[in-house]
Amino acid sequence: MNDPKATISIENVVASTGIGQELDLQSVAMDLEGADYDPEQFPGLVYRTTSPKSAALIFRSGKIVCTGANSTDAVHESLAIVFEKLRDLQIPIEDDPEITVQNIVTSADLGTDLNLNAIAIGLGLENIEYEPEQFPGLVYRIEEPDVVALLFGSGKLVITGGKEPSDAEAAVDVITDRLDELGLLA
Protein backbone atom coordinates (compact mmCIF):
# COMPACT_ATOMS: atom_id res chain seq x y z
CA MET A 1 0.00 0.00 0.00
CA ASN A 2 1.26 3.47 -0.83
CA ASP A 3 1.81 5.89 2.03
CA PRO A 4 -1.48 7.83 2.38
CA LYS A 5 0.46 10.68 4.02
CA ALA A 6 2.09 11.32 0.63
CA THR A 7 -1.38 12.16 -0.75
CA ILE A 8 -2.16 14.85 1.84
CA SER A 9 -3.12 18.12 0.23
CA ILE A 10 -4.10 21.35 1.99
CA GLU A 11 -7.44 22.48 0.55
CA ASN A 12 -8.14 25.52 2.73
CA VAL A 13 -6.54 27.45 5.57
CA VAL A 14 -8.73 29.74 7.67
CA ALA A 15 -6.98 32.30 9.87
CA SER A 16 -8.03 35.39 11.78
CA THR A 17 -6.41 38.63 12.76
CA GLY A 18 -7.48 42.08 13.80
CA ILE A 19 -6.36 45.66 13.33
CA GLY A 20 -7.58 46.90 16.69
CA GLN A 21 -10.02 49.54 15.46
CA GLU A 22 -13.47 49.87 13.98
CA LEU A 23 -13.80 50.47 10.27
CA ASP A 24 -16.32 52.31 8.15
CA LEU A 25 -16.81 49.48 5.66
CA GLN A 26 -18.87 51.60 3.27
CA SER A 27 -16.00 54.05 2.96
CA VAL A 28 -13.37 51.29 2.71
CA ALA A 29 -15.44 49.53 0.02
CA MET A 30 -15.56 52.70 -2.08
CA ASP A 31 -11.79 53.26 -1.84
CA LEU A 32 -10.53 49.68 -2.01
CA GLU A 33 -10.50 48.55 -5.61
CA GLY A 34 -12.01 45.10 -6.08
CA ALA A 35 -13.75 45.00 -2.71
CA ASP A 36 -17.24 43.48 -2.49
CA TYR A 37 -19.53 44.91 0.17
CA ASP A 38 -23.22 44.12 0.34
CA PRO A 39 -24.27 44.37 4.00
CA GLU A 40 -27.70 42.93 3.23
CA GLN A 41 -26.06 39.70 2.04
CA PHE A 42 -23.07 39.50 4.40
CA PRO A 43 -21.95 41.80 7.25
CA GLY A 44 -18.32 41.93 6.12
CA LEU A 45 -16.44 43.37 3.20
CA VAL A 46 -14.86 40.72 0.96
CA TYR A 47 -11.47 41.45 -0.57
CA ARG A 48 -9.93 38.78 -2.79
CA THR A 49 -6.24 38.37 -3.53
CA THR A 50 -5.21 36.47 -6.64
CA SER A 51 -1.58 35.67 -5.83
CA PRO A 52 -1.78 33.93 -3.47
CA LYS A 53 -5.47 33.15 -3.98
CA SER A 54 -7.60 33.88 -0.92
CA ALA A 55 -10.47 35.97 0.36
CA ALA A 56 -10.22 38.35 3.29
CA LEU A 57 -13.46 38.98 5.16
CA ILE A 58 -13.10 42.38 6.79
CA PHE A 59 -15.57 43.26 9.54
CA ARG A 60 -16.59 46.60 11.03
CA SER A 61 -14.98 45.58 14.34
CA GLY A 62 -11.57 45.46 12.63
CA LYS A 63 -11.49 41.67 12.72
CA ILE A 64 -10.31 40.02 9.52
CA VAL A 65 -10.77 36.38 8.54
CA CYS A 66 -8.69 34.99 5.69
CA THR A 67 -10.05 31.93 3.90
CA GLY A 68 -9.30 29.98 0.74
CA ALA A 69 -5.51 29.95 1.04
CA ASN A 70 -3.76 26.62 0.44
CA SER A 71 -0.92 27.04 2.96
CA THR A 72 -0.15 28.93 6.14
CA ASP A 73 2.49 30.90 4.19
CA ALA A 74 -0.18 31.93 1.66
CA VAL A 75 -2.37 33.19 4.54
CA HIS A 76 0.47 35.40 5.80
CA GLU A 77 1.23 36.66 2.27
CA SER A 78 -2.46 37.39 1.57
CA LEU A 79 -2.96 39.24 4.83
CA ALA A 80 0.23 41.24 4.26
CA ILE A 81 -1.34 42.42 0.97
CA VAL A 82 -4.59 43.30 2.77
CA PHE A 83 -2.72 45.21 5.52
CA GLU A 84 -0.78 47.13 2.86
CA LYS A 85 -3.96 48.02 0.93
CA LEU A 86 -5.59 49.28 4.13
CA ARG A 87 -2.47 51.32 5.02
CA ASP A 88 -2.68 52.84 1.52
CA LEU A 89 -6.14 54.09 2.59
CA GLN A 90 -4.51 55.85 5.59
CA ILE A 91 -5.78 53.23 8.05
CA PRO A 92 -3.08 52.82 10.68
CA ILE A 93 -2.11 49.18 11.19
CA GLU A 94 0.72 47.95 13.40
CA ASP A 95 3.69 46.39 11.64
CA ASP A 96 2.99 42.77 12.44
CA PRO A 97 -0.59 42.02 13.57
CA GLU A 98 -0.97 38.61 15.19
CA ILE A 99 -2.43 35.99 12.83
CA THR A 100 -4.10 32.89 14.31
CA VAL A 101 -4.73 29.79 12.22
CA GLN A 102 -8.26 28.64 13.07
CA ASN A 103 -8.69 25.65 10.78
CA ILE A 104 -6.72 23.73 8.19
CA VAL A 105 -8.76 21.53 5.86
CA THR A 106 -6.81 18.78 4.12
CA SER A 107 -7.62 15.84 1.89
CA ALA A 108 -5.87 12.50 1.60
CA ASP A 109 -6.40 9.12 -0.03
CA LEU A 110 -5.97 5.77 1.71
CA GLY A 111 -5.67 4.16 -1.72
CA THR A 112 -8.26 1.46 -1.06
CA ASP A 113 -12.04 1.19 -0.82
CA LEU A 114 -13.47 1.30 2.69
CA ASN A 115 -16.38 -0.60 4.21
CA LEU A 116 -17.90 2.28 6.18
CA ASN A 117 -20.48 0.05 7.91
CA ALA A 118 -17.74 -2.19 9.31
CA ILE A 119 -15.66 0.85 10.28
CA ALA A 120 -18.61 2.44 12.10
CA ILE A 121 -19.08 -0.74 14.15
CA GLY A 122 -15.35 -1.29 14.68
CA LEU A 123 -14.51 2.24 15.82
CA GLY A 124 -17.47 2.40 18.19
CA LEU A 125 -20.28 4.90 18.30
CA GLU A 126 -18.80 7.39 20.78
CA ASN A 127 -16.45 8.97 18.19
CA ILE A 128 -18.43 8.22 15.04
CA GLU A 129 -21.39 9.65 13.16
CA TYR A 130 -22.53 7.60 10.21
CA GLU A 131 -25.92 8.05 8.60
CA PRO A 132 -25.47 7.05 4.95
CA GLU A 133 -28.98 8.18 4.04
CA GLN A 134 -28.09 11.70 5.26
CA PHE A 135 -24.43 11.98 4.15
CA PRO A 136 -22.25 9.51 2.21
CA GLY A 137 -19.25 9.86 4.54
CA LEU A 138 -18.44 8.63 8.01
CA VAL A 139 -17.57 11.37 10.52
CA TYR A 140 -14.76 10.32 12.86
CA ARG A 141 -13.86 12.62 15.76
CA ILE A 142 -10.24 12.11 16.72
CA GLU A 143 -9.04 13.31 20.12
CA GLU A 144 -5.31 13.50 19.40
CA PRO A 145 -4.82 15.47 17.22
CA ASP A 146 -8.11 17.29 17.86
CA VAL A 147 -9.59 17.01 14.36
CA VAL A 148 -12.61 15.62 12.56
CA ALA A 149 -12.06 13.24 9.66
CA LEU A 150 -14.61 12.44 6.99
CA LEU A 151 -14.03 8.96 5.56
CA PHE A 152 -15.59 7.98 2.24
CA GLY A 153 -16.12 4.56 0.71
CA SER A 154 -13.63 5.44 -2.05
CA GLY A 155 -10.85 5.66 0.55
CA LYS A 156 -10.72 9.41 0.31
CA LEU A 157 -10.48 11.45 3.52
CA VAL A 158 -11.16 15.06 4.43
CA ILE A 159 -9.58 16.22 7.68
CA THR A 160 -10.79 19.43 9.27
CA GLY A 161 -10.07 21.32 12.47
CA GLY A 162 -6.28 21.09 12.32
CA LYS A 163 -4.19 24.04 13.49
CA GLU A 164 -0.87 22.84 12.01
CA PRO A 165 -0.23 21.02 8.71
CA SER A 166 1.30 18.18 10.79
CA ASP A 167 -2.13 17.53 12.37
CA ALA A 168 -3.27 15.97 9.09
CA GLU A 169 -0.32 13.56 9.06
CA ALA A 170 -0.99 12.59 12.68
CA ALA A 171 -4.69 12.06 11.87
CA VAL A 172 -3.87 9.83 8.87
CA ASP A 173 -1.56 7.79 11.15
CA VAL A 174 -4.35 7.40 13.74
CA ILE A 175 -6.88 6.37 11.07
CA THR A 176 -4.59 3.87 9.32
CA ASP A 177 -3.41 2.38 12.65
CA ARG A 178 -7.00 1.94 13.92
CA LEU A 179 -8.27 0.48 10.63
CA ASP A 180 -5.26 -1.84 10.49
CA GLU A 181 -5.93 -3.04 14.05
CA LEU A 182 -9.53 -3.77 13.04
CA GLY A 183 -8.42 -5.55 9.86
CA LEU A 184 -10.41 -3.08 7.76
CA LEU A 185 -7.60 -1.72 5.60
CA ALA A 186 -7.39 -3.95 2.53
Rosetta blueprint (number, residue, H / E / L):
1 M L
2 N L
3 D L
4 P H
5 K H
6 A H
7 T H
8 I L
9 S E
10 I E
11 E E
12 N E
13 V E
14 V E
15 A E
16 S E
17 T E
18 G E
19 I L
20 G L
21 Q L
22 E L
23 L L
24 D L
25 L H
26 Q H
27 S H
28 V H
29 A H
30 M H
31 D H
32 L L
33 E L
34 G L
35 A L
36 D E
37 Y L
38 D L
39 P L
40 E L
41 Q L
42 F L
43 P L
44 G L
45 L E
46 V E
47 Y E
48 R E
49 T E
50 T E
51 S L
52 P L
53 K E
54 S E
55 A E
56 A E
57 L E
58 I E
59 F L
60 R L
61 S L
62 G L
63 K E
64 I E
65 V E
66 C E
67 T E
68 G E
69 A E
70 N L
71 S L
72 T H
73 D H
74 A H
75 V H
76 H H
77 E H
78 S H
79 L H
80 A H
81 I H
82 V H
83 F H
84 E H
85 K H
86 L H
87 R H
88 D H
89 L L
90 Q L
91 I L
92 P L
93 I L
94 E L
95 D L
96 D L
97 P L
98 E L
99 I L
100 T E
101 V E
102 Q E
103 N E
104 I E
105 V E
106 T E
107 S E
108 A E
109 D E
110 L L
111 G L
112 T L
113 D L
114 L L
115 N L
116 L H
117 N H
118 A H
119 I H
120 A H
121 I H
122 G H
123 L H
124 G L
125 L H
126 E H
127 N H
128 I E
129 E E
130 Y L
131 E L
132 P L
133 E L
134 Q L
135 F L
136 P L
137 G L
138 L E
139 V E
140 Y E
141 R E
142 I E
143 E L
144 E L
145 P L
146 D L
147 V E
148 V E
149 A E
150 L E
151 L E
152 F L
153 G L
154 S L
155 G L
156 K E
157 L E
158 V E
159 I E
160 T E
161 G E
162 G E
163 K L
164 E L
165 P H
166 S H
167 D H
168 A H
169 E H
170 A H
171 A H
172 V H
173 D H
174 V H
175 I H
176 T H
177 D H
178 R H
179 L H
180 D H
181 E H
182 L L
183 G L
184 L L
185 L L
186 A L
